[in-house]
Amino acid sequence: MIDLYYWPTPNGHKITLFLEESGQDYTIIPVNIGAGDQFKPEFLTFSPNNRMPAIIDHAPADGGEAITVFESGAILQYLAEKTGKFLPKDVRGRKTVMEWLFWQMGGLGPMAGQNHHFSGYAPEKIPYAITRYVNETNRLYGVLNKRLAGRNFIAGDDYTIADMACYPWIVSHEKQQQDLNDFPDLKRWFEAIAARPATIAAYQKGEGLRQGEMTEKDKKILFGQTSKTI
């Protein structure tokens, strides 16, 4: 059994995608990031960056005591290695998947996240920042579109954790001011993943957790953090 500390954000959805695809038994423990649940001392003991998702695996492969994992990319890699699913075993295939997983963690996620922030959440609209992150998101969409030309999935014919990492960050393409019609191969890939039964089930897990529009109090909790917070 896996405990998943989760909130319905792109990084949270990555993990429910994997768990639903692989058929793992898991329990969702909501981490309401607008209410500050991510700063609770008991959560920080295994997620020291005060971010979700995080997991506790009560049945690790070595049969020992429970294992905790934080950071969505690390969780995907851990679960793939444990189950033997969605990560190639050959060195070349694994290398490719890990390249694109790291690409998402270091590029697509952070840049799209800044896009969301300056376009939708920042109290002051800063044209330079909005243009900077909208354009960089656009560039990254172009990179992914080019990669998917002639391929069913990012690493080739098989669906992998690289796809699971990237897909949730494309879901908000309209908020990111991106038109999927400009990226035909990306659009084809996106629609194929959206139609997967496990994707539908994963996103249903988050329904009912969100509590309407983000309030100013929520924003202060999310965007006002310093070293004193932790």
mmCIF file of the C-alpha atoms, coordinates in Angstrom:
data_MODEL
# 
_entry.id   MODEL 
# 
loop_
_atom_site.group_PDB 
_atom_site.id 
_atom_site.type_symbol 
_atom_site.label_atom_id 
_atom_site.label_alt_id 
_atom_site.label_comp_id 
_atom_site.label_asym_id 
_atom_site.label_entity_id 
_atom_site.label_seq_id 
_atom_site.pdbx_PDB_ins_code 
_atom_site.Cartn_x 
_atom_site.Cartn_y 
_atom_site.Cartn_z 
_atom_site.occupancy 
_atom_site.B_iso_or_equiv 
_atom_site.pdbx_formal_charge 
_atom_site.auth_seq_id 
_atom_site.auth_comp_id 
_atom_site.auth_asym_id 
_atom_site.auth_atom_id 
_atom_site.pdbx_PDB_model_num 
ATOM 1   C CA . MET A 1 1   ? 0.000   0.000  0.000   1.00 0.00 ? 1   MET A CA 1 
ATOM 2   C CA . ILE A 1 2   ? 1.199   3.470  -0.909  1.00 0.00 ? 2   ILE A CA 1 
ATOM 3   C CA . ASP A 1 3   ? 0.162   6.658  0.854   1.00 0.00 ? 3   ASP A CA 1 
ATOM 4   C CA . LEU A 1 4   ? 0.098   9.518  -1.645  1.00 0.00 ? 4   LEU A CA 1 
ATOM 5   C CA . TYR A 1 5   ? 0.269   13.019 -0.240  1.00 0.00 ? 5   TYR A CA 1 
ATOM 6   C CA . TYR A 1 6   ? -1.477  14.892 -3.005  1.00 0.00 ? 6   TYR A CA 1 
ATOM 7   C CA . TRP A 1 7   ? -3.267  17.947 -4.281  1.00 0.00 ? 7   TRP A CA 1 
ATOM 8   C CA . PRO A 1 8   ? -4.710  18.237 -7.823  1.00 0.00 ? 8   PRO A CA 1 
ATOM 9   C CA . THR A 1 9   ? -1.873  20.157 -9.458  1.00 0.00 ? 9   THR A CA 1 
ATOM 10  C CA . PRO A 1 10  ? 0.220   19.081 -12.455 1.00 0.00 ? 10  PRO A CA 1 
ATOM 11  C CA . ASN A 1 11  ? 2.848   17.527 -10.194 1.00 0.00 ? 11  ASN A CA 1 
ATOM 12  C CA . GLY A 1 12  ? 0.207   15.740 -8.158  1.00 0.00 ? 12  GLY A CA 1 
ATOM 13  C CA . HIS A 1 13  ? -1.464  14.381 -11.288 1.00 0.00 ? 13  HIS A CA 1 
ATOM 14  C CA . LYS A 1 14  ? 1.800   12.828 -12.458 1.00 0.00 ? 14  LYS A CA 1 
ATOM 15  C CA . ILE A 1 15  ? 1.676   10.348 -9.605  1.00 0.00 ? 15  ILE A CA 1 
ATOM 16  C CA . THR A 1 16  ? -1.983  9.412  -9.869  1.00 0.00 ? 16  THR A CA 1 
ATOM 17  C CA . LEU A 1 17  ? -1.376  8.807  -13.580 1.00 0.00 ? 17  LEU A CA 1 
ATOM 18  C CA . PHE A 1 18  ? 1.306   6.258  -12.745 1.00 0.00 ? 18  PHE A CA 1 
ATOM 19  C CA . LEU A 1 19  ? -0.618  4.618  -9.925  1.00 0.00 ? 19  LEU A CA 1 
ATOM 20  C CA . GLU A 1 20  ? -3.749  4.238  -12.018 1.00 0.00 ? 20  GLU A CA 1 
ATOM 21  C CA . GLU A 1 21  ? -1.840  2.916  -15.031 1.00 0.00 ? 21  GLU A CA 1 
ATOM 22  C CA . SER A 1 22  ? 0.081   0.386  -12.941 1.00 0.00 ? 22  SER A CA 1 
ATOM 23  C CA . GLY A 1 23  ? -2.863  -0.740 -10.835 1.00 0.00 ? 23  GLY A CA 1 
ATOM 24  C CA . GLN A 1 24  ? -1.175  -0.028 -7.511  1.00 0.00 ? 24  GLN A CA 1 
ATOM 25  C CA . ASP A 1 25  ? -3.134  0.092  -4.271  1.00 0.00 ? 25  ASP A CA 1 
ATOM 26  C CA . TYR A 1 26  ? -2.889  3.573  -2.853  1.00 0.00 ? 26  TYR A CA 1 
ATOM 27  C CA . THR A 1 27  ? -4.550  5.976  -0.483  1.00 0.00 ? 27  THR A CA 1 
ATOM 28  C CA . ILE A 1 28  ? -4.726  9.696  -1.147  1.00 0.00 ? 28  ILE A CA 1 
ATOM 29  C CA . ILE A 1 29  ? -3.943  11.966 1.780   1.00 0.00 ? 29  ILE A CA 1 
ATOM 30  C CA . PRO A 1 30  ? -4.921  15.501 0.705   1.00 0.00 ? 30  PRO A CA 1 
ATOM 31  C CA . VAL A 1 31  ? -2.343  18.246 1.190   1.00 0.00 ? 31  VAL A CA 1 
ATOM 32  C CA . ASN A 1 32  ? -4.308  21.468 0.849   1.00 0.00 ? 32  ASN A CA 1 
ATOM 33  C CA . ILE A 1 33  ? -1.584  23.794 -0.354  1.00 0.00 ? 33  ILE A CA 1 
ATOM 34  C CA . GLY A 1 34  ? -3.827  26.844 -0.100  1.00 0.00 ? 34  GLY A CA 1 
ATOM 35  C CA . ALA A 1 35  ? -4.424  26.125 3.580   1.00 0.00 ? 35  ALA A CA 1 
ATOM 36  C CA . GLY A 1 36  ? -0.724  25.511 4.271   1.00 0.00 ? 36  GLY A CA 1 
ATOM 37  C CA . ASP A 1 37  ? -0.859  21.756 4.900   1.00 0.00 ? 37  ASP A CA 1 
ATOM 38  C CA . GLN A 1 38  ? 2.540   21.454 3.243   1.00 0.00 ? 38  GLN A CA 1 
ATOM 39  C CA . PHE A 1 39  ? 4.129   23.234 6.225   1.00 0.00 ? 39  PHE A CA 1 
ATOM 40  C CA . LYS A 1 40  ? 2.844   20.849 8.871   1.00 0.00 ? 40  LYS A CA 1 
ATOM 41  C CA . PRO A 1 41  ? 5.762   19.399 10.885  1.00 0.00 ? 41  PRO A CA 1 
ATOM 42  C CA . GLU A 1 42  ? 4.689   15.796 10.288  1.00 0.00 ? 42  GLU A CA 1 
ATOM 43  C CA . PHE A 1 43  ? 4.716   16.378 6.528   1.00 0.00 ? 43  PHE A CA 1 
ATOM 44  C CA . LEU A 1 44  ? 8.087   18.102 6.568   1.00 0.00 ? 44  LEU A CA 1 
ATOM 45  C CA . THR A 1 45  ? 9.688   15.048 8.161   1.00 0.00 ? 45  THR A CA 1 
ATOM 46  C CA . PHE A 1 46  ? 9.590   13.294 4.773   1.00 0.00 ? 46  PHE A CA 1 
ATOM 47  C CA . SER A 1 47  ? 9.005   16.181 2.349   1.00 0.00 ? 47  SER A CA 1 
ATOM 48  C CA . PRO A 1 48  ? 11.595  18.734 3.464   1.00 0.00 ? 48  PRO A CA 1 
ATOM 49  C CA . ASN A 1 49  ? 11.032  21.064 0.508   1.00 0.00 ? 49  ASN A CA 1 
ATOM 50  C CA . ASN A 1 50  ? 7.481   21.686 1.794   1.00 0.00 ? 50  ASN A CA 1 
ATOM 51  C CA . ARG A 1 51  ? 5.989   20.612 -1.506  1.00 0.00 ? 51  ARG A CA 1 
ATOM 52  C CA . MET A 1 52  ? 3.695   17.832 -2.533  1.00 0.00 ? 52  MET A CA 1 
ATOM 53  C CA . PRO A 1 53  ? 3.502   15.191 -3.910  1.00 0.00 ? 53  PRO A CA 1 
ATOM 54  C CA . ALA A 1 54  ? 5.268   12.778 -1.641  1.00 0.00 ? 54  ALA A CA 1 
ATOM 55  C CA . ILE A 1 55  ? 4.706   9.096  -0.979  1.00 0.00 ? 55  ILE A CA 1 
ATOM 56  C CA . ILE A 1 56  ? 5.178   6.555  1.762   1.00 0.00 ? 56  ILE A CA 1 
ATOM 57  C CA . ASP A 1 57  ? 5.602   3.047  0.386   1.00 0.00 ? 57  ASP A CA 1 
ATOM 58  C CA . HIS A 1 58  ? 4.620   0.588  3.093   1.00 0.00 ? 58  HIS A CA 1 
ATOM 59  C CA . ALA A 1 59  ? 5.659   -2.425 1.030   1.00 0.00 ? 59  ALA A CA 1 
ATOM 60  C CA . PRO A 1 60  ? 9.031   -1.591 -0.559  1.00 0.00 ? 60  PRO A CA 1 
ATOM 61  C CA . ALA A 1 61  ? 10.740  -4.071 -2.842  1.00 0.00 ? 61  ALA A CA 1 
ATOM 62  C CA . ASP A 1 62  ? 13.420  -4.919 -0.279  1.00 0.00 ? 62  ASP A CA 1 
ATOM 63  C CA . GLY A 1 63  ? 10.836  -5.987 2.278   1.00 0.00 ? 63  GLY A CA 1 
ATOM 64  C CA . GLY A 1 64  ? 12.168  -3.543 4.846   1.00 0.00 ? 64  GLY A CA 1 
ATOM 65  C CA . GLU A 1 65  ? 10.557  -0.665 6.646   1.00 0.00 ? 65  GLU A CA 1 
ATOM 66  C CA . ALA A 1 66  ? 8.498   1.923  4.808   1.00 0.00 ? 66  ALA A CA 1 
ATOM 67  C CA . ILE A 1 67  ? 10.265  4.160  2.296   1.00 0.00 ? 67  ILE A CA 1 
ATOM 68  C CA . THR A 1 68  ? 9.403   7.837  1.791   1.00 0.00 ? 68  THR A CA 1 
ATOM 69  C CA . VAL A 1 69  ? 10.026  9.691  -1.469  1.00 0.00 ? 69  VAL A CA 1 
ATOM 70  C CA . PHE A 1 70  ? 9.547   13.376 -2.272  1.00 0.00 ? 70  PHE A CA 1 
ATOM 71  C CA . GLU A 1 71  ? 9.793   15.244 -5.605  1.00 0.00 ? 71  GLU A CA 1 
ATOM 72  C CA . SER A 1 72  ? 7.515   14.095 -8.420  1.00 0.00 ? 72  SER A CA 1 
ATOM 73  C CA . GLY A 1 73  ? 10.290  13.034 -10.792 1.00 0.00 ? 73  GLY A CA 1 
ATOM 74  C CA . ALA A 1 74  ? 11.980  10.954 -8.107  1.00 0.00 ? 74  ALA A CA 1 
ATOM 75  C CA . ILE A 1 75  ? 8.633   9.372  -7.219  1.00 0.00 ? 75  ILE A CA 1 
ATOM 76  C CA . LEU A 1 76  ? 7.985   8.406  -10.841 1.00 0.00 ? 76  LEU A CA 1 
ATOM 77  C CA . GLN A 1 77  ? 11.434  6.862  -11.150 1.00 0.00 ? 77  GLN A CA 1 
ATOM 78  C CA . TYR A 1 78  ? 11.065  5.025  -7.827  1.00 0.00 ? 78  TYR A CA 1 
ATOM 79  C CA . LEU A 1 79  ? 7.668   3.578  -8.730  1.00 0.00 ? 79  LEU A CA 1 
ATOM 80  C CA . ALA A 1 80  ? 8.801   2.605  -12.224 1.00 0.00 ? 80  ALA A CA 1 
ATOM 81  C CA . GLU A 1 81  ? 11.821  0.775  -10.840 1.00 0.00 ? 81  GLU A CA 1 
ATOM 82  C CA . LYS A 1 82  ? 9.769   -0.932 -8.143  1.00 0.00 ? 82  LYS A CA 1 
ATOM 83  C CA . THR A 1 83  ? 7.049   -2.167 -10.492 1.00 0.00 ? 83  THR A CA 1 
ATOM 84  C CA . GLY A 1 84  ? 9.175   -2.716 -13.584 1.00 0.00 ? 84  GLY A CA 1 
ATOM 85  C CA . LYS A 1 85  ? 6.686   -0.674 -15.602 1.00 0.00 ? 85  LYS A CA 1 
ATOM 86  C CA . PHE A 1 86  ? 6.876   2.410  -17.827 1.00 0.00 ? 86  PHE A CA 1 
ATOM 87  C CA . LEU A 1 87  ? 10.672  2.582  -17.781 1.00 0.00 ? 87  LEU A CA 1 
ATOM 88  C CA . PRO A 1 88  ? 12.708  0.557  -20.301 1.00 0.00 ? 88  PRO A CA 1 
ATOM 89  C CA . LYS A 1 89  ? 15.217  -1.916 -18.928 1.00 0.00 ? 89  LYS A CA 1 
ATOM 90  C CA . ASP A 1 90  ? 17.723  -1.510 -21.755 1.00 0.00 ? 90  ASP A CA 1 
ATOM 91  C CA . VAL A 1 91  ? 20.338  1.151  -21.217 1.00 0.00 ? 91  VAL A CA 1 
ATOM 92  C CA . ARG A 1 92  ? 19.497  3.198  -24.307 1.00 0.00 ? 92  ARG A CA 1 
ATOM 93  C CA . GLY A 1 93  ? 15.770  3.211  -23.781 1.00 0.00 ? 93  GLY A CA 1 
ATOM 94  C CA . ARG A 1 94  ? 16.136  4.067  -20.117 1.00 0.00 ? 94  ARG A CA 1 
ATOM 95  C CA . LYS A 1 95  ? 18.554  6.869  -20.970 1.00 0.00 ? 95  LYS A CA 1 
ATOM 96  C CA . THR A 1 96  ? 16.031  8.428  -23.341 1.00 0.00 ? 96  THR A CA 1 
ATOM 97  C CA . VAL A 1 97  ? 13.175  8.303  -20.844 1.00 0.00 ? 97  VAL A CA 1 
ATOM 98  C CA . MET A 1 98  ? 15.326  9.838  -18.129 1.00 0.00 ? 98  MET A CA 1 
ATOM 99  C CA . GLU A 1 99  ? 16.452  12.641 -20.459 1.00 0.00 ? 99  GLU A CA 1 
ATOM 100 C CA . TRP A 1 100 ? 12.873  13.669 -21.097 1.00 0.00 ? 100 TRP A CA 1 
ATOM 101 C CA . LEU A 1 101 ? 11.837  13.240 -17.479 1.00 0.00 ? 101 LEU A CA 1 
ATOM 102 C CA . PHE A 1 102 ? 14.628  15.623 -16.480 1.00 0.00 ? 102 PHE A CA 1 
ATOM 103 C CA . TRP A 1 103 ? 13.661  17.934 -19.357 1.00 0.00 ? 103 TRP A CA 1 
ATOM 104 C CA . GLN A 1 104 ? 10.213  18.235 -17.871 1.00 0.00 ? 104 GLN A CA 1 
ATOM 105 C CA . MET A 1 105 ? 11.476  18.706 -14.319 1.00 0.00 ? 105 MET A CA 1 
ATOM 106 C CA . GLY A 1 106 ? 14.030  21.342 -15.298 1.00 0.00 ? 106 GLY A CA 1 
ATOM 107 C CA . GLY A 1 107 ? 12.237  23.064 -18.153 1.00 0.00 ? 107 GLY A CA 1 
ATOM 108 C CA . LEU A 1 108 ? 8.591   22.499 -18.993 1.00 0.00 ? 108 LEU A CA 1 
ATOM 109 C CA . GLY A 1 109 ? 7.343   22.461 -15.403 1.00 0.00 ? 109 GLY A CA 1 
ATOM 110 C CA . PRO A 1 110 ? 9.221   25.478 -14.047 1.00 0.00 ? 110 PRO A CA 1 
ATOM 111 C CA . MET A 1 111 ? 8.670   27.627 -17.145 1.00 0.00 ? 111 MET A CA 1 
ATOM 112 C CA . ALA A 1 112 ? 4.968   26.794 -17.440 1.00 0.00 ? 112 ALA A CA 1 
ATOM 113 C CA . GLY A 1 113 ? 4.663   27.368 -13.703 1.00 0.00 ? 113 GLY A CA 1 
ATOM 114 C CA . GLN A 1 114 ? 6.112   30.864 -14.020 1.00 0.00 ? 114 GLN A CA 1 
ATOM 115 C CA . ASN A 1 115 ? 3.781   31.396 -16.969 1.00 0.00 ? 115 ASN A CA 1 
ATOM 116 C CA . HIS A 1 116 ? 0.831   30.511 -14.714 1.00 0.00 ? 116 HIS A CA 1 
ATOM 117 C CA . HIS A 1 117 ? 2.096   32.786 -11.959 1.00 0.00 ? 117 HIS A CA 1 
ATOM 118 C CA . PHE A 1 118 ? 2.755   35.957 -13.902 1.00 0.00 ? 118 PHE A CA 1 
ATOM 119 C CA . SER A 1 119 ? -0.232  35.552 -16.239 1.00 0.00 ? 119 SER A CA 1 
ATOM 120 C CA . GLY A 1 120 ? -2.791  34.523 -13.646 1.00 0.00 ? 120 GLY A CA 1 
ATOM 121 C CA . TYR A 1 121 ? -1.720  35.030 -10.051 1.00 0.00 ? 121 TYR A CA 1 
ATOM 122 C CA . ALA A 1 122 ? 0.689   37.947 -9.775  1.00 0.00 ? 122 ALA A CA 1 
ATOM 123 C CA . PRO A 1 123 ? -0.968  41.020 -8.203  1.00 0.00 ? 123 PRO A CA 1 
ATOM 124 C CA . GLU A 1 124 ? 0.785   43.238 -10.717 1.00 0.00 ? 124 GLU A CA 1 
ATOM 125 C CA . LYS A 1 125 ? 0.775   42.436 -14.424 1.00 0.00 ? 125 LYS A CA 1 
ATOM 126 C CA . ILE A 1 126 ? 4.373   42.740 -15.578 1.00 0.00 ? 126 ILE A CA 1 
ATOM 127 C CA . PRO A 1 127 ? 4.416   42.651 -19.402 1.00 0.00 ? 127 PRO A CA 1 
ATOM 128 C CA . TYR A 1 128 ? 8.070   41.653 -19.650 1.00 0.00 ? 128 TYR A CA 1 
ATOM 129 C CA . ALA A 1 129 ? 7.618   38.674 -17.303 1.00 0.00 ? 129 ALA A CA 1 
ATOM 130 C CA . ILE A 1 130 ? 4.428   37.521 -19.009 1.00 0.00 ? 130 ILE A CA 1 
ATOM 131 C CA . THR A 1 131 ? 5.999   37.734 -22.462 1.00 0.00 ? 131 THR A CA 1 
ATOM 132 C CA . ARG A 1 132 ? 9.181   36.019 -21.266 1.00 0.00 ? 132 ARG A CA 1 
ATOM 133 C CA . TYR A 1 133 ? 7.409   32.969 -19.838 1.00 0.00 ? 133 TYR A CA 1 
ATOM 134 C CA . VAL A 1 134 ? 4.692   32.701 -22.479 1.00 0.00 ? 134 VAL A CA 1 
ATOM 135 C CA . ASN A 1 135 ? 7.389   32.703 -25.158 1.00 0.00 ? 135 ASN A CA 1 
ATOM 136 C CA . GLU A 1 136 ? 9.552   30.173 -23.329 1.00 0.00 ? 136 GLU A CA 1 
ATOM 137 C CA . THR A 1 137 ? 6.549   27.909 -22.853 1.00 0.00 ? 137 THR A CA 1 
ATOM 138 C CA . ASN A 1 138 ? 5.904   28.233 -26.564 1.00 0.00 ? 138 ASN A CA 1 
ATOM 139 C CA . ARG A 1 139 ? 9.497   27.261 -27.319 1.00 0.00 ? 139 ARG A CA 1 
ATOM 140 C CA . LEU A 1 140 ? 9.223   24.191 -25.108 1.00 0.00 ? 140 LEU A CA 1 
ATOM 141 C CA . TYR A 1 141 ? 5.971   23.160 -26.780 1.00 0.00 ? 141 TYR A CA 1 
ATOM 142 C CA . GLY A 1 142 ? 7.860   23.381 -30.051 1.00 0.00 ? 142 GLY A CA 1 
ATOM 143 C CA . VAL A 1 143 ? 10.635  21.158 -28.719 1.00 0.00 ? 143 VAL A CA 1 
ATOM 144 C CA . LEU A 1 144 ? 8.116   18.548 -27.612 1.00 0.00 ? 144 LEU A CA 1 
ATOM 145 C CA . ASN A 1 145 ? 6.144   18.777 -30.842 1.00 0.00 ? 145 ASN A CA 1 
ATOM 146 C CA . LYS A 1 146 ? 9.315   18.169 -32.859 1.00 0.00 ? 146 LYS A CA 1 
ATOM 147 C CA . ARG A 1 147 ? 10.234  15.228 -30.629 1.00 0.00 ? 147 ARG A CA 1 
ATOM 148 C CA . LEU A 1 148 ? 6.819   13.615 -31.144 1.00 0.00 ? 148 LEU A CA 1 
ATOM 149 C CA . ALA A 1 149 ? 6.949   13.782 -34.951 1.00 0.00 ? 149 ALA A CA 1 
ATOM 150 C CA . GLY A 1 150 ? 6.774   10.192 -36.150 1.00 0.00 ? 150 GLY A CA 1 
ATOM 151 C CA . ARG A 1 151 ? 6.494   8.820  -32.589 1.00 0.00 ? 151 ARG A CA 1 
ATOM 152 C CA . ASN A 1 152 ? 3.498   7.639  -30.604 1.00 0.00 ? 152 ASN A CA 1 
ATOM 153 C CA . PHE A 1 153 ? 5.060   8.710  -27.325 1.00 0.00 ? 153 PHE A CA 1 
ATOM 154 C CA . ILE A 1 154 ? 8.010   10.768 -26.173 1.00 0.00 ? 154 ILE A CA 1 
ATOM 155 C CA . ALA A 1 155 ? 10.464  7.880  -25.940 1.00 0.00 ? 155 ALA A CA 1 
ATOM 156 C CA . GLY A 1 156 ? 9.113   5.968  -28.930 1.00 0.00 ? 156 GLY A CA 1 
ATOM 157 C CA . ASP A 1 157 ? 6.367   3.369  -29.248 1.00 0.00 ? 157 ASP A CA 1 
ATOM 158 C CA . ASP A 1 158 ? 5.741   2.825  -25.550 1.00 0.00 ? 158 ASP A CA 1 
ATOM 159 C CA . TYR A 1 159 ? 4.041   4.995  -22.952 1.00 0.00 ? 159 TYR A CA 1 
ATOM 160 C CA . THR A 1 160 ? 6.506   5.838  -20.164 1.00 0.00 ? 160 THR A CA 1 
ATOM 161 C CA . ILE A 1 161 ? 7.027   8.021  -17.124 1.00 0.00 ? 161 ILE A CA 1 
ATOM 162 C CA . ALA A 1 162 ? 8.327   10.725 -19.466 1.00 0.00 ? 162 ALA A CA 1 
ATOM 163 C CA . ASP A 1 163 ? 4.835   11.048 -20.926 1.00 0.00 ? 163 ASP A CA 1 
ATOM 164 C CA . MET A 1 164 ? 3.251   10.989 -17.470 1.00 0.00 ? 164 MET A CA 1 
ATOM 165 C CA . ALA A 1 165 ? 5.538   13.789 -16.355 1.00 0.00 ? 165 ALA A CA 1 
ATOM 166 C CA . CYS A 1 166 ? 4.820   16.045 -19.332 1.00 0.00 ? 166 CYS A CA 1 
ATOM 167 C CA . TYR A 1 167 ? 1.115   15.517 -19.953 1.00 0.00 ? 167 TYR A CA 1 
ATOM 168 C CA . PRO A 1 168 ? -0.244  17.328 -16.851 1.00 0.00 ? 168 PRO A CA 1 
ATOM 169 C CA . TRP A 1 169 ? 1.715   20.443 -17.762 1.00 0.00 ? 169 TRP A CA 1 
ATOM 170 C CA . ILE A 1 170 ? 0.021   20.571 -21.182 1.00 0.00 ? 170 ILE A CA 1 
ATOM 171 C CA . VAL A 1 171 ? -3.490  20.274 -19.736 1.00 0.00 ? 171 VAL A CA 1 
ATOM 172 C CA . SER A 1 172 ? -3.487  23.999 -18.926 1.00 0.00 ? 172 SER A CA 1 
ATOM 173 C CA . HIS A 1 173 ? -2.346  25.018 -22.426 1.00 0.00 ? 173 HIS A CA 1 
ATOM 174 C CA . GLU A 1 174 ? -5.077  27.645 -22.728 1.00 0.00 ? 174 GLU A CA 1 
ATOM 175 C CA . LYS A 1 175 ? -4.015  29.320 -19.473 1.00 0.00 ? 175 LYS A CA 1 
ATOM 176 C CA . GLN A 1 176 ? -0.462  29.225 -20.804 1.00 0.00 ? 176 GLN A CA 1 
ATOM 177 C CA . GLN A 1 177 ? -1.662  31.092 -23.924 1.00 0.00 ? 177 GLN A CA 1 
ATOM 178 C CA . GLN A 1 178 ? -0.743  28.210 -26.214 1.00 0.00 ? 178 GLN A CA 1 
ATOM 179 C CA . ASP A 1 179 ? -2.818  26.904 -29.127 1.00 0.00 ? 179 ASP A CA 1 
ATOM 180 C CA . LEU A 1 180 ? -2.400  23.164 -29.597 1.00 0.00 ? 180 LEU A CA 1 
ATOM 181 C CA . ASN A 1 181 ? -3.386  23.548 -33.238 1.00 0.00 ? 181 ASN A CA 1 
ATOM 182 C CA . ASP A 1 182 ? 0.030   25.134 -33.731 1.00 0.00 ? 182 ASP A CA 1 
ATOM 183 C CA . PHE A 1 183 ? 1.628   21.869 -32.568 1.00 0.00 ? 183 PHE A CA 1 
ATOM 184 C CA . PRO A 1 184 ? -0.079  19.017 -34.465 1.00 0.00 ? 184 PRO A CA 1 
ATOM 185 C CA . ASP A 1 185 ? 2.098   16.164 -33.207 1.00 0.00 ? 185 ASP A CA 1 
ATOM 186 C CA . LEU A 1 186 ? 1.862   17.405 -29.639 1.00 0.00 ? 186 LEU A CA 1 
ATOM 187 C CA . LYS A 1 187 ? -1.909  17.708 -30.010 1.00 0.00 ? 187 LYS A CA 1 
ATOM 188 C CA . ARG A 1 188 ? -2.199  14.140 -31.330 1.00 0.00 ? 188 ARG A CA 1 
ATOM 189 C CA . TRP A 1 189 ? -0.151  12.834 -28.391 1.00 0.00 ? 189 TRP A CA 1 
ATOM 190 C CA . PHE A 1 190 ? -2.106  14.931 -25.887 1.00 0.00 ? 190 PHE A CA 1 
ATOM 191 C CA . GLU A 1 191 ? -5.468  13.712 -27.105 1.00 0.00 ? 191 GLU A CA 1 
ATOM 192 C CA . ALA A 1 192 ? -4.333  10.081 -27.078 1.00 0.00 ? 192 ALA A CA 1 
ATOM 193 C CA . ILE A 1 193 ? -3.222  10.305 -23.449 1.00 0.00 ? 193 ILE A CA 1 
ATOM 194 C CA . ALA A 1 194 ? -6.350  12.220 -22.414 1.00 0.00 ? 194 ALA A CA 1 
ATOM 195 C CA . ALA A 1 195 ? -8.480  9.340  -23.730 1.00 0.00 ? 195 ALA A CA 1 
ATOM 196 C CA . ARG A 1 196 ? -6.682  6.643  -21.727 1.00 0.00 ? 196 ARG A CA 1 
ATOM 197 C CA . PRO A 1 197 ? -8.948  5.152  -19.018 1.00 0.00 ? 197 PRO A CA 1 
ATOM 198 C CA . ALA A 1 198 ? -6.205  5.565  -16.404 1.00 0.00 ? 198 ALA A CA 1 
ATOM 199 C CA . THR A 1 199 ? -5.874  9.259  -17.254 1.00 0.00 ? 199 THR A CA 1 
ATOM 200 C CA . ILE A 1 200 ? -9.590  9.788  -16.817 1.00 0.00 ? 200 ILE A CA 1 
ATOM 201 C CA . ALA A 1 201 ? -9.525  7.903  -13.505 1.00 0.00 ? 201 ALA A CA 1 
ATOM 202 C CA . ALA A 1 202 ? -6.471  9.832  -12.284 1.00 0.00 ? 202 ALA A CA 1 
ATOM 203 C CA . TYR A 1 203 ? -8.052  13.207 -12.898 1.00 0.00 ? 203 TYR A CA 1 
ATOM 204 C CA . GLN A 1 204 ? -11.285 12.116 -11.262 1.00 0.00 ? 204 GLN A CA 1 
ATOM 205 C CA . LYS A 1 205 ? -9.300  11.584 -8.057  1.00 0.00 ? 205 LYS A CA 1 
ATOM 206 C CA . GLY A 1 206 ? -8.771  15.326 -7.803  1.00 0.00 ? 206 GLY A CA 1 
ATOM 207 C CA . GLU A 1 207 ? -12.378 16.318 -8.335  1.00 0.00 ? 207 GLU A CA 1 
ATOM 208 C CA . GLY A 1 208 ? -13.938 17.823 -5.258  1.00 0.00 ? 208 GLY A CA 1 
ATOM 209 C CA . LEU A 1 209 ? -10.649 18.747 -3.599  1.00 0.00 ? 209 LEU A CA 1 
ATOM 210 C CA . ARG A 1 210 ? -10.252 22.190 -5.128  1.00 0.00 ? 210 ARG A CA 1 
ATOM 211 C CA . GLN A 1 211 ? -12.176 24.907 -3.328  1.00 0.00 ? 211 GLN A CA 1 
ATOM 212 C CA . GLY A 1 212 ? -12.960 27.497 -5.981  1.00 0.00 ? 212 GLY A CA 1 
ATOM 213 C CA . GLU A 1 213 ? -10.820 30.447 -6.965  1.00 0.00 ? 213 GLU A CA 1 
ATOM 214 C CA . MET A 1 214 ? -7.598  31.090 -5.091  1.00 0.00 ? 214 MET A CA 1 
ATOM 215 C CA . THR A 1 215 ? -8.050  33.719 -2.397  1.00 0.00 ? 215 THR A CA 1 
ATOM 216 C CA . GLU A 1 216 ? -5.578  36.400 -1.396  1.00 0.00 ? 216 GLU A CA 1 
ATOM 217 C CA . LYS A 1 217 ? -4.902  34.389 1.757   1.00 0.00 ? 217 LYS A CA 1 
ATOM 218 C CA . ASP A 1 218 ? -4.109  31.326 -0.374  1.00 0.00 ? 218 ASP A CA 1 
ATOM 219 C CA . LYS A 1 219 ? -1.750  33.380 -2.522  1.00 0.00 ? 219 LYS A CA 1 
ATOM 220 C CA . LYS A 1 220 ? 0.056   34.707 0.526   1.00 0.00 ? 220 LYS A CA 1 
ATOM 221 C CA . ILE A 1 221 ? 0.612   31.153 1.763   1.00 0.00 ? 221 ILE A CA 1 
ATOM 222 C CA . LEU A 1 222 ? 1.759   29.883 -1.640  1.00 0.00 ? 222 LEU A CA 1 
ATOM 223 C CA . PHE A 1 223 ? 3.816   32.819 -2.879  1.00 0.00 ? 223 PHE A CA 1 
ATOM 224 C CA . GLY A 1 224 ? 5.090   34.491 0.270   1.00 0.00 ? 224 GLY A CA 1 
ATOM 225 C CA . GLN A 1 225 ? 7.562   31.871 1.413   1.00 0.00 ? 225 GLN A CA 1 
ATOM 226 C CA . THR A 1 226 ? 11.071  32.559 2.679   1.00 0.00 ? 226 THR A CA 1 
ATOM 227 C CA . SER A 1 227 ? 13.602  30.528 4.637   1.00 0.00 ? 227 SER A CA 1 
ATOM 228 C CA . LYS A 1 228 ? 11.654  31.402 7.787   1.00 0.00 ? 228 LYS A CA 1 
ATOM 229 C CA . THR A 1 229 ? 8.703   29.436 6.456   1.00 0.00 ? 229 THR A CA 1 
ATOM 230 C CA . ILE A 1 230 ? 10.528  26.150 6.809   1.00 0.00 ? 230 ILE A CA 1 
# 
